[in-house]
């Protein structure tokens, strides 16, 4: 099981702050997880699509597309933050 967290506009667009999911065997990287979630439907595709700039962390460490995702991990998705 993997714990997913969604922050800021993603939480609003997807209607959830987080959930626990079981990963299919082929979902073993951040990129594969993102594709798996986009297959859930249009809202997911729109929020997580490849044209969306997102930050992802795995177990509180910034992650890249090829970062491994395993059972027991916490994966957080959030939009980039700007400040001033």
Number of C-alpha atoms within 10 A of each C-alpha: 13 16 17 17 19 21 16 13 12 21 16 12 15 16 11 13 14 16 11 12 11 12 15 9 7 9 17 16 17 21 17 17 19 19 17 16 15 18 12 10 9 11 15 18 18 15 21 22 16 13 9 11 11 15 14 22 17 20 14 11 11 12 18 14 12 11 16 16 21 18 12 12 15 18 23 21 20 18 17 10 8 5 3 2
